[in-house]
Amino acid sequence: LFLSGDEKSELNEFEINCQASSFAKDAHNLRNSRDERIRLIDKRTGEAQTAMEEINEKLNSCRFSDQNMEQRMRRLEEIAENSLKTLHVSLYHLLLVKQIFSNSI
């Protein structure tokens, strides 16, 4: 294949344009690929943040329930302690009354 000087010049220019176009296309694809990765990472980060917020809400709810249950348990323990004290006092009085009646007969 024999080319004249002008044809060689045109062929060289054509090759340069093709390379430039190819490089531009590659750069565009790379930018799009990066943008897509950034978009996916952003989406996943948002999903993770939403999941963490839901877990935090559940944790706070569990803590509130635990605190509520602890308060109820303390109140029940107080009632049981007061009931036991009352029972002891009642038994003591009952024994006193029984002793008084047995001594009076």
C-alpha positions in Angstrom: 0.0 0.0 0.0 1.5 3.3 -1.1 0.2 6.6 0.1 1.0 10.1 -1.0 2.1 12.7 1.6 -1.4 14.2 1.8 -3.0 10.8 2.2 -0.4 9.9 4.9 -1.2 13.2 6.6 -5.0 12.5 6.4 -4.5 8.9 7.7 -2.4 10.2 10.6 -5.0 12.8 11.4 -7.8 10.1 11.2 -5.8 7.9 13.6 -5.3 10.7 16.0 -9.0 11.6 15.9 -9.9 7.9 16.5 -7.5 7.7 19.5 -8.8 10.9 20.9 -12.4 9.7 20.5 -11.5 6.4 22.1 -9.8 8.1 25.0 -12.7 10.4 25.5 -15.1 7.5 25.5 -13.0 5.6 28.0 -12.8 8.6 30.2 -16.6 9.1 30.0 -17.2 5.4 30.9 -14.7 5.7 33.8 -16.5 8.8 35.1 -19.9 7.1 34.7 -18.5 4.0 36.4 -17.2 6.1 39.3 -20.5 8.0 39.5 -22.4 4.7 39.6 -20.2 3.3 42.3 -20.6 6.5 44.3 -24.4 6.3 43.8 -24.4 2.7 45.0 -22.3 3.4 48.0 -24.5 6.4 48.9 -27.6 4.2 48.5 -26.1 1.4 50.7 -24.9 4.0 53.3 -28.5 5.4 53.4 -29.9 1.9 53.9 -27.4 1.1 56.6 -28.2 4.4 58.3 -31.9 3.6 58.2 -31.3 0.1 59.6 -29.2 1.6 62.4 -31.9 4.1 63.2 -34.5 1.3 63.4 -32.1 -0.7 65.7 -31.6 2.4 67.9 -35.4 2.9 68.2 -35.9 -0.8 69.1 -33.0 -0.5 71.7 -34.6 2.6 73.2 -37.9 0.8 73.4 -36.3 -2.2 75.1 -34.6 0.1 77.6 -37.8 1.8 78.4 -39.6 -1.5 78.8 -36.7 -2.7 81.1 -36.9 0.4 83.2 -40.6 0.1 83.4 -40.3 -3.6 84.4 -37.7 -2.7 87.0 -39.9 -0.1 88.6 -42.8 -2.6 88.7 -40.5 -5.2 90.3 -39.3 -2.8 92.9 -42.9 -1.8 93.7 -43.9 -5.5 94.0 -40.9 -6.1 96.3 -41.9 -3.2 98.5 -45.5 -4.6 98.7 -44.2 -8.1 99.5 -41.9 -6.6 102.2 -44.7 -4.6 103.7 -47.0 -7.6 103.6 -44.4 -9.7 105.4 -44.0 -7.1 108.0 -47.7 -6.8 108.5 -47.9 -10.6 108.7 -45.2 -10.7 111.4 -46.9 -8.0 113.4 -50.3 -9.8 113.1 -48.7 -13.1 114.2 -47.1 -11.4 117.1 -50.4 -9.8 118.2 -52.2 -13.2 117.7 -49.6 -14.9 120.0 -50.0 -12.1 122.6 -53.8 -12.4 122.5 -53.5 -16.2 122.8 -51.1 -15.9 125.7 -53.4 -13.4 127.4 -56.4 -15.7 127.1 -54.5 -18.8 128.2 -53.2 -16.9 131.3 -56.7 -15.6 132.1 -58.3 -19.0 132.1 
